[in-house]
Amino acid sequence: MRFDIVTLFPDCFTSVLNSGLISKALAKQIASVHLINPRDFTTDKHRKVDDEPYGGGVGMLMKPEPIFAAVESLPILCRREVILMSPQGQTMNQPLLRELATNYDQLVVICGHYEGVDERVLHLVDREISLGDFILTGGEIPAMALMNGVVRLLPGTVSKVESLTAESFEEGLLDYPQYTRPAVFRGWKVPDVLLSGNHAEIAKWRYEQQITRTRLRRPDLLKSWEESKQGSKGAGE
């Protein structure tokens, strides 16, 4: 997987690219990351990448010319998606990350800044993606989240493949509670069922805990999960 990150602040990515699973994936050539600064594609002596919005308003907008030039300088792989990180985009979630990891070989990620980008930049873009319903100073942090979420799904990044399927959101429910040694810590005990060695009972307990935890913490997810199960049941009848 090739990532091309179009950003005014490439230094923001240094730590992310040199630590954890992403660093290992890059070393194993499972993924490659290329940082492109639109400022390098400006043509004026001040290297200007922003300007005032037509019609007035607060703040500055990123100009279209440097962004277009930056994206157009990139190689084009067959399965490529150009993404703008934007609070107006579809919300990032696990199915979206899995779609990107499965269906594409190249992700071009444009990080907005200031008050956003000139609307004409959308002619470059296949989709807009948001980290959530809140505003950040730029698209760099959402881009890091997107890259992290996609890279960990690429074959070879995570050694235990089964750990990718037994996680929150993969089956539409939150994850079950998990414990490790010691069996008793400050008076808090590990549930007896997990110490029983009865794998069927453990699986049942975990499934029940997933439903209970999702009901308490994310009733919206539980509703979607119940609707999907009803839909699957109806389709099989």
PEKA-V493887 format. One record per residue. RES is the residue in one small letter. SS is DSSP state (@ for helix, = for strand, . for the rest). Layout:
BEGIN
res = <RES	RES>
ss = <SS	SS>
END
This chain:
BEGIN
res = <m	r	f	d	i	v	t	l	f	p	d	c	f	t	s	v	l	n	s	g	l	i	s	k	a	l	a	k	q	i	a	s	v	h	l	i	n	p	r	d	f	t	t	d	k	h	r	k	v	d	d	e	p	y	g	g	g	v	g	m	l	m	k	p	e	p	i	f	a	a	v	e	s	l	p	i	l	c	r	r	e	v	i	l	m	s	p	q	g	q	t	m	n	q	p	l	l	r	e	l	a	t	n	y	d	q	l	v	v	i	c	g	h	y	e	g	v	d	e	r	v	l	h	l	v	d	r	e	i	s	l	g	d	f	i	l	t	g	g	e	i	p	a	m	a	l	m	n	g	v	v	r	l	l	p	g	t	v	s	k	v	e	s	l	t	a	e	s	f	e	e	g	l	l	d	y	p	q	y	t	r	p	a	v	f	r	g	w	k	v	p	d	v	l	l	s	g	n	h	a	e	i	a	k	w	r	y	e	q	q	i	t	r	t	r	l	r	r	p	d	l	l	k	s	w	e	e	s	k	q	g	s	k	g	a	g	e>
ss = <.	=	=	=	=	=	.	.	.	@	@	@	@	@	@	@	@	.	.	@	@	@	@	@	@	@	@	.	.	.	.	=	=	=	=	=	.	@	@	@	@	.	.	.	.	.	.	.	.	=	=	=	.	.	.	.	.	.	.	=	=	=	.	@	@	@	@	@	@	@	@	@	.	.	.	.	.	.	.	=	=	=	=	=	=	=	=	=	=	=	=	.	.	@	@	@	@	@	@	@	@	@	@	.	.	=	=	=	=	=	=	.	=	.	.	.	=	.	@	@	@	@	@	.	.	.	=	=	=	=	.	.	.	.	.	.	.	=	.	@	@	@	@	@	@	@	@	@	@	@	@	.	.	.	.	.	.	.	.	.	.	@	@	@	@	.	.	.	.	.	.	.	.	.	.	.	.	.	.	.	.	.	.	=	=	.	.	=	=	.	.	@	@	@	@	.	.	.	@	@	@	@	@	@	@	@	@	@	@	@	@	@	@	@	@	@	@	.	@	@	@	@	@	@	@	@	@	@	@	@	@	@	@	@	@	@	.>
END
